Amino acid sequence: MPTYEYECEKCHLQFEQFQRMKDEPVKTCPACGGKVRRLISGGGGFLFKGNGFYITDHRSKSYKSKEREEKGIPTKKEEKKETKAPAAKKTE
């Protein structure tokens, strides 16, 4: 539910009212009973959380592999090859 800002035309009191969008606007000042008008506010800020909000989240596979090569980071295939090195044979 949004918070609306109001200002009294008589006493110039500014106040906020937390109400549903479908509710009728406040018409009287809670302090003096004068007529109020709803102010236009900048709205609330919002945050993007999670994956998919940055351009780097949607890079192609070829771009990612080229970037890894330039930085000298082994690719996933190279990492698998290194971990599957043959075991040393035992001699008796």
Secondary structure, DSSP 8 states (H G I E B T S, - for coil): --EEEEEETTT--EEEEE--TTS----B-TTT--BEEEE----------SSSSSGGGG--HHHHHHHHHHHT---HHHHHHHHT--------
